[in-house]
Amino acid sequence: MIRVHHLEQSRSFRVLWLLEELGLPYELVEYSRDPKTRLAPPELERVNALGKSPVIEDGAVTLIESGAIIDYLIRRRGGGRFAPDPATADYDRYQMWLHYAEGSAMLPVMLNLYVTTRGGETPPLRARINDELVRHRDYIAAALADGGYLVGPAPTGADVNLAFVAELLDAAAPGAATPAIQDWLTRLKARPAYRAAIERGGDPALRRG
Ligand SMILES: N[C@@H](CCC(=O)N[C@@H](CS)C(=O)NCC(=O)O)C(=O)O
C-alpha cells in the first residue's frame, strides 16, 4: 500500500487529495509542525534527508517533490486518470502547469512568507515581491478566465498541484481577491475527494508555510 508522509497544514495535502480522487488506498504517517518555528520535526529526515513533505513510499520506490509524486501516482497507479491523454497537446500543457506550481509560482509566495515572518524586508525587495505576486496571480487568473480548469473542462493533477499555491498567492498579492481564482478554488474544494482528504489529514487552510 502507498504510504504518505504528511506534515500537517502543508503541501502534502495535495497528495492526500489526489489519492482520494483516484480512489487509491493509502497509509498516512502524520507529522506535526513545531509550534514556534512551524518547521517539520526531525523524524521526517528519516524518510527525506531534506526534512520536508510530501514523501511517498510505494514498495521499493520512495519519492519526494509534489509534482513528481502527482505525476507518478497518475501514471503508475491511477491508470492515467486525472490527466489528459499523453498523445495530445493538452498533455503538454498539463505538464507545463504541473511544473509551474512549484517551479515558478511558489517562489514569490515563499519570499513573501520569509520576509513577513523572519524579517529582512526592504522597500526594493517588497516592491519586487509584490510585482511577482501580481504577475503570477494575473497569469493564473487569465488561464481560468473561461470558468474551467487549467487544462480543459475537468480538473487534473495540475489543478491539484497549483491550488495550494494559487490560494496563498491570491491572498498575499496586493489588491482584492481574484474572482476567477476564487471561483476555481470553490469548485475544487467542493469536490468529495477534497473533503475526504481533510477528514484524513486535516484542513490545509489553517496555517501554512
Ligand atoms: N517543492 C517541494 C517543497 C517541499 C516543502 O518545502 N515542504 C514543506 C511543507 S509546505 C515542508 O516540509 N516544510 C517543513 C520544513 O521546511 O521544515 C514540494 O513541492 O514537494
The ligand as a MOL file (V3000), in Angstrom:
LIG
                    3D

  0  0  0     0  0            999 V3000
M  V30 BEGIN CTAB
M  V30 COUNTS 20 19 0 0 0
M  V30 BEGIN ATOM
M  V30 1 N 8.9530 21.7150 -3.7350 0
M  V30 2 C 8.7300 20.8160 -2.6430 0
M  V30 3 C 8.6600 21.6210 -1.3500 0
M  V30 4 C 8.5980 20.7610 -0.1050 0
M  V30 5 C 8.4110 21.6330 1.1320 0
M  V30 6 O 9.0660 22.6730 1.2890 0
M  V30 7 N 7.5030 21.2180 2.0070 0
M  V30 8 C 7.2020 21.9930 3.1990 0
M  V30 9 C 5.7290 21.8370 3.5030 0
M  V30 10 S 4.6860 23.1090 2.8800 0
M  V30 11 C 7.9110 21.4440 4.4110 0
M  V30 12 O 8.0000 20.2540 4.5620 0
M  V30 13 N 8.3300 22.3480 5.3080 0
M  V30 14 C 8.8430 21.9810 6.6020 0
M  V30 15 C 10.2250 22.4620 6.8860 0
M  V30 16 O 10.8490 23.0470 5.9980 0
M  V30 17 O 10.6760 22.2270 7.9970 0
M  V30 18 C 7.4490 20.0200 -2.9040 0
M  V30 19 O 6.5180 20.5780 -3.5020 0
M  V30 20 O 7.3440 18.8480 -2.5330 0
M  V30 END ATOM
M  V30 BEGIN BOND
M  V30 1 1 1 2
M  V30 2 1 2 3
M  V30 3 1 2 18
M  V30 4 1 3 4
M  V30 5 1 4 5
M  V30 6 2 5 6
M  V30 7 1 5 7
M  V30 8 1 7 8
M  V30 9 1 8 9
M  V30 10 1 8 11
M  V30 11 1 9 10
M  V30 12 2 11 12
M  V30 13 1 11 13
M  V30 14 1 13 14
M  V30 15 1 14 15
M  V30 16 2 15 16
M  V30 17 1 15 17
M  V30 18 2 18 19
M  V30 19 1 18 20
M  V30 END BOND
M  V30 END CTAB
M  END
